Amino acid sequence: MNLKKSLLIIIAVLIIDQLSKIYIKTNFQLGESVEVFSWFKILFIENSGAAWGAKLSDFLPISEPSGKLVLTVFRLFAVAGIGYWLYDTVRKKSSQTLVLAVCLIFAGALGNIIDSVFYGVIFSDSYQQLATAFSDEPYGSLFYGKVVDMLYFPMVDTTWPSWVPYLGGSSFRFFEPVFNIADMAISTGVGILLVFNKKAFGKAGDESVEETE
Protein backbone atom coordinates (compact mmCIF):
# COMPACT_ATOMS: atom_id res chain seq x y z
CA MET A 1 0.00 0.00 0.00
CA ASN A 2 1.48 3.34 -1.03
CA LEU A 3 1.45 6.62 0.90
CA LYS A 4 -1.44 8.07 -1.13
CA LYS A 5 -3.79 5.19 -0.26
CA SER A 6 -2.66 5.38 3.36
CA LEU A 7 -3.51 9.07 3.51
CA LEU A 8 -6.95 8.43 1.99
CA ILE A 9 -7.71 5.89 4.73
CA ILE A 10 -6.54 8.29 7.45
CA ILE A 11 -8.52 11.22 6.02
CA ALA A 12 -11.68 9.09 5.69
CA VAL A 13 -11.46 7.94 9.33
CA LEU A 14 -10.77 11.49 10.54
CA ILE A 15 -13.70 12.95 8.60
CA ILE A 16 -16.16 10.35 9.92
CA ASP A 17 -14.79 10.68 13.44
CA GLN A 18 -14.83 14.46 13.60
CA LEU A 19 -18.21 14.89 11.88
CA SER A 20 -19.80 12.44 14.33
CA LYS A 21 -18.24 14.24 17.30
CA ILE A 22 -19.21 17.70 16.10
CA TYR A 23 -22.78 16.55 15.45
CA ILE A 24 -23.09 15.02 18.92
CA LYS A 25 -21.42 17.99 20.57
CA THR A 26 -23.76 20.51 18.95
CA ASN A 27 -27.00 18.49 19.10
CA PHE A 28 -26.84 16.70 22.46
CA GLN A 29 -26.52 17.96 26.00
CA LEU A 30 -23.98 16.20 28.18
CA GLY A 31 -25.48 12.91 29.37
CA GLU A 32 -28.32 12.95 26.83
CA SER A 33 -28.98 9.66 25.05
CA VAL A 34 -31.07 8.20 22.24
CA GLU A 35 -31.94 4.51 22.08
CA VAL A 36 -31.32 3.09 18.60
CA PHE A 37 -31.84 -0.55 19.62
CA SER A 38 -32.26 -2.12 23.05
CA TRP A 39 -28.57 -3.08 22.87
CA PHE A 40 -27.26 0.14 21.26
CA LYS A 41 -27.58 3.76 22.36
CA ILE A 42 -26.13 7.09 21.37
CA LEU A 43 -24.97 8.52 24.71
CA PHE A 44 -23.02 11.77 24.86
CA ILE A 45 -20.24 11.84 27.43
CA GLU A 46 -16.89 13.62 27.56
CA ASN A 47 -13.64 12.02 28.62
CA SER A 48 -10.94 14.27 30.02
CA GLY A 49 -8.64 11.38 30.86
CA ALA A 50 -7.16 8.31 29.25
CA ALA A 51 -8.86 5.02 28.38
CA TRP A 52 -11.93 4.14 30.48
CA GLY A 53 -11.92 7.71 31.84
CA ALA A 54 -8.81 7.15 33.98
CA LYS A 55 -6.85 10.25 35.03
CA LEU A 56 -3.20 10.61 35.95
CA SER A 57 -4.25 12.44 39.10
CA ASP A 58 -5.93 9.19 40.21
CA PHE A 59 -2.52 7.50 40.35
CA LEU A 60 0.05 10.28 40.78
CA PRO A 61 0.32 13.12 43.35
CA ILE A 62 -0.43 15.85 40.81
CA SER A 63 -3.41 18.12 40.22
CA GLU A 64 -6.05 17.18 37.68
CA PRO A 65 -5.16 20.07 35.28
CA SER A 66 -1.46 19.11 35.42
CA GLY A 67 -2.34 15.47 34.79
CA LYS A 68 -4.49 16.47 31.83
CA LEU A 69 -1.66 18.53 30.32
CA VAL A 70 0.87 15.72 30.79
CA LEU A 71 -1.52 13.26 29.18
CA THR A 72 -2.16 15.52 26.18
CA VAL A 73 1.56 16.12 25.63
CA PHE A 74 2.19 12.38 25.89
CA ARG A 75 -0.51 11.77 23.30
CA LEU A 76 1.14 14.26 20.96
CA PHE A 77 4.46 12.42 21.20
CA ALA A 78 2.64 9.09 20.76
CA VAL A 79 0.89 10.33 17.62
CA ALA A 80 4.22 11.59 16.24
CA GLY A 81 5.78 8.19 16.95
CA ILE A 82 2.92 6.32 15.28
CA GLY A 83 3.13 8.70 12.34
CA TYR A 84 6.82 7.88 11.89
CA TRP A 85 6.03 4.17 12.23
CA LEU A 86 3.49 4.52 9.42
CA TYR A 87 5.94 6.42 7.21
CA ASP A 88 8.60 3.80 7.86
CA THR A 89 6.30 0.86 7.04
CA VAL A 90 5.24 2.48 3.77
CA ARG A 91 8.84 3.41 2.88
CA LYS A 92 9.99 -0.16 3.48
CA LYS A 93 7.08 -1.52 1.43
CA SER A 94 5.88 -3.60 4.36
CA SER A 95 2.84 -5.85 4.08
CA GLN A 96 -0.51 -4.22 3.28
CA THR A 97 -1.92 -5.74 6.46
CA LEU A 98 0.64 -3.93 8.60
CA VAL A 99 0.21 -0.63 6.76
CA LEU A 100 -3.60 -0.83 7.09
CA ALA A 101 -3.36 -1.56 10.82
CA VAL A 102 -0.94 1.32 11.46
CA CYS A 103 -3.12 3.66 9.35
CA LEU A 104 -6.13 2.88 11.54
CA ILE A 105 -4.18 3.26 14.78
CA PHE A 106 -2.67 6.56 13.63
CA ALA A 107 -6.01 7.95 12.40
CA GLY A 108 -7.72 7.01 15.65
CA ALA A 109 -4.99 8.49 17.82
CA LEU A 110 -4.99 11.68 15.75
CA GLY A 111 -8.79 11.92 15.93
CA ASN A 112 -8.75 11.87 19.72
CA ILE A 113 -5.79 14.23 20.03
CA ILE A 114 -7.72 16.81 17.98
CA ASP A 115 -10.37 16.78 20.72
CA SER A 116 -7.79 17.02 23.51
CA VAL A 117 -5.86 19.89 21.97
CA PHE A 118 -8.51 22.03 20.27
CA TYR A 119 -12.04 21.31 21.52
CA GLY A 120 -11.52 23.29 24.72
CA VAL A 121 -11.01 26.52 22.75
CA ILE A 122 -13.58 25.77 20.02
CA PHE A 123 -16.73 24.71 21.89
CA SER A 124 -18.75 26.12 24.75
CA ASP A 125 -19.78 23.93 27.67
CA SER A 126 -22.30 21.11 27.07
CA TYR A 127 -23.65 20.91 30.62
CA GLN A 128 -27.44 21.43 30.50
CA GLN A 129 -27.13 23.18 27.16
CA LEU A 130 -26.16 22.59 23.55
CA ALA A 131 -22.58 23.55 22.80
CA THR A 132 -21.79 26.07 20.10
CA ALA A 133 -18.71 26.04 17.90
CA PHE A 134 -16.24 28.94 17.98
CA SER A 135 -17.93 30.25 21.08
CA ASP A 136 -16.96 33.50 22.81
CA GLU A 137 -17.03 31.48 26.04
CA PRO A 138 -15.16 28.22 25.37
CA TYR A 139 -15.23 25.61 28.12
CA GLY A 140 -11.45 25.21 28.31
CA SER A 141 -8.16 26.24 26.79
CA LEU A 142 -5.61 24.86 24.35
CA PHE A 143 -4.45 21.34 25.38
CA TYR A 144 -7.32 21.04 27.86
CA GLY A 145 -10.10 19.75 25.62
CA LYS A 146 -12.23 16.69 26.37
CA VAL A 147 -12.68 13.72 24.05
CA VAL A 148 -16.26 13.25 22.82
CA ASP A 149 -17.66 9.70 23.18
CA MET A 150 -21.09 8.53 22.05
CA LEU A 151 -21.26 4.84 21.07
CA TYR A 152 -22.75 2.72 23.84
CA PHE A 153 -23.58 -0.99 23.59
CA PRO A 154 -25.30 -2.21 26.81
CA MET A 155 -25.93 -5.62 25.23
CA VAL A 156 -26.52 -7.22 28.62
CA ASP A 157 -28.13 -5.19 31.41
CA THR A 158 -29.16 -7.34 34.35
CA THR A 159 -28.35 -8.21 37.96
CA TRP A 160 -26.28 -11.03 39.39
CA PRO A 161 -28.35 -13.89 40.87
CA SER A 162 -28.67 -13.69 44.64
CA TRP A 163 -26.77 -16.95 45.12
CA VAL A 164 -23.55 -15.57 43.55
CA PRO A 165 -21.05 -14.85 46.37
CA TYR A 166 -20.20 -11.15 46.92
CA LEU A 167 -21.91 -10.10 43.65
CA GLY A 168 -25.45 -11.35 44.24
CA GLY A 169 -28.06 -8.65 43.68
CA SER A 170 -25.60 -6.12 42.21
CA SER A 171 -26.01 -4.85 38.67
CA PHE A 172 -24.13 -6.32 35.73
CA ARG A 173 -23.82 -4.58 32.39
CA PHE A 174 -21.96 -5.65 29.24
CA PHE A 175 -20.60 -3.76 27.32
CA GLU A 176 -20.09 -0.82 29.73
CA PRO A 177 -17.59 1.59 28.05
CA VAL A 178 -18.74 4.45 25.82
CA PHE A 179 -16.43 5.10 22.88
CA ASN A 180 -16.14 6.86 19.50
CA ILE A 181 -15.11 6.21 15.89
CA ALA A 182 -11.46 7.00 16.66
CA ASP A 183 -11.46 4.40 19.43
CA MET A 184 -12.97 1.88 17.00
CA ALA A 185 -10.19 2.59 14.49
CA ILE A 186 -7.49 2.07 17.13
CA SER A 187 -9.10 -1.15 18.40
CA THR A 188 -9.51 -2.48 14.86
CA GLY A 189 -5.88 -1.70 14.02
CA VAL A 190 -4.63 -3.40 17.18
CA GLY A 191 -6.96 -6.34 16.52
CA ILE A 192 -5.52 -6.76 13.02
CA LEU A 193 -2.00 -6.85 14.45
CA LEU A 194 -2.98 -9.47 17.04
CA VAL A 195 -5.06 -11.73 14.81
CA PHE A 196 -3.00 -11.43 11.62
CA ASN A 197 0.38 -11.03 13.31
CA LYS A 198 2.28 -13.37 10.98
CA LYS A 199 0.82 -11.79 7.86
CA ALA A 200 1.32 -8.23 9.17
CA PHE A 201 4.97 -8.65 10.06
CA GLY A 202 5.90 -10.97 7.22
CA LYS A 203 7.59 -9.81 4.06
CA ALA A 204 5.64 -7.64 1.66
CA GLY A 205 5.57 -10.37 -0.95
CA ASP A 206 4.13 -12.98 1.39
CA GLU A 207 0.55 -11.78 0.91
CA SER A 208 0.72 -12.01 -2.87
CA VAL A 209 2.25 -15.49 -2.58
CA GLU A 210 -0.61 -16.63 -0.30
CA GLU A 211 -3.19 -15.27 -2.73
CA THR A 212 -1.72 -17.29 -5.66
CA GLU A 213 -1.50 -20.56 -3.71
Residue pairs with C-beta under 8 A, 6 or more apart in sequence:
1 90
1 96
1 99
1 100
1 103
2 90
3 87
3 90
6 86
6 90
6 99
6 103
9 100
9 103
9 104
9 107
10 103
10 106
10 107
10 110
13 103
13 104
13 107
13 108
13 111
13 181
13 182
13 185
14 107
14 110
14 111
14 114
16 181
17 107
17 108
17 111
17 180
17 181
17 182
17 185
18 111
18 114
20 150
20 180
20 181
21 115
21 148
21 150
21 180
21 181
22 133
24 42
24 44
24 148
24 150
25 44
25 119
25 123
25 126
25 131
25 133
25 148
26 123
26 130
26 131
26 132
26 133
27 130
28 42
28 44
28 126
28 130
28 150
29 44
29 126
29 127
29 128
29 129
29 130
30 44
30 45
30 46
30 126
30 127
30 128
31 43
31 44
31 45
32 43
32 44
33 41
33 42
33 43
33 44
33 152
34 41
34 42
35 41
36 42
39 153
39 154
39 155
40 151
40 152
40 153
41 152
41 153
41 154
42 150
42 151
42 152
43 149
43 150
43 152
43 178
44 126
44 148
44 149
44 150
45 149
45 150
45 178
46 126
46 146
46 147
46 148
46 149
47 53
47 146
47 147
47 149
48 55
48 64
48 68
48 146
48 147
49 55
49 56
49 58
49 67
49 68
49 71
50 56
50 71
52 177
55 64
55 67
55 68
55 71
56 62
56 66
56 67
56 68
56 70
56 71
57 63
57 64
57 66
57 67
60 67
62 70
65 144
68 143
68 144
69 143
69 144
71 116
72 113
72 116
72 117
72 143
72 144
73 143
75 109
75 112
75 113
75 116
76 113
76 117
78 109
79 106
79 109
79 110
79 113
82 102
82 105
82 106
82 109
83 106
85 102
85 106
86 99
86 102
86 103
86 106
89 98
89 99
89 102
90 99
93 204
94 204
95 199
95 200
95 201
95 202
95 203
95 204
95 206
95 207
96 204
96 207
97 192
97 196
97 199
97 200
97 207
98 193
98 200
98 201
100 189
100 192
101 189
101 190
101 192
101 193
101 196
101 200
102 189
103 189
104 185
104 186
104 188
104 189
104 192
105 185
105 186
105 189
105 190
107 182
107 185
108 181
108 182
108 183
108 184
108 185
108 186
108 187
108 189
109 182
109 186
110 182
111 180
111 181
111 182
111 185
112 147
112 180
112 182
112 183
115 145
115 146
115 147
115 148
116 143
116 145
116 146
116 147
117 142
117 143
117 145
118 142
118 145
119 140
119 145
119 146
119 147
119 148
120 138
120 139
120 140
120 141
120 142
120 143
120 144
120 145
120 146
121 138
121 140
121 141
121 142
121 145
122 133
122 134
122 135
122 138
122 145
123 131
123 132
123 133
123 135
123 138
123 139
124 131
124 132
124 135
124 137
124 138
124 139
125 131
125 137
125 139
126 139
131 139
139 146
140 146
147 180
148 180
149 178
149 179
149 180
149 183
150 178
150 180
151 178
151 179
151 180
151 181
151 184
152 178
153 175
154 173
154 174
154 175
154 176
155 174
155 175
156 172
156 173
156 174
157 171
157 172
157 173
158 171
158 172
158 173
159 169
159 170
159 171
159 172
160 167
160 168
160 169
160 170
160 171
160 172
161 168
162 168
162 169
192 200
193 200
199 206
199 207
199 210
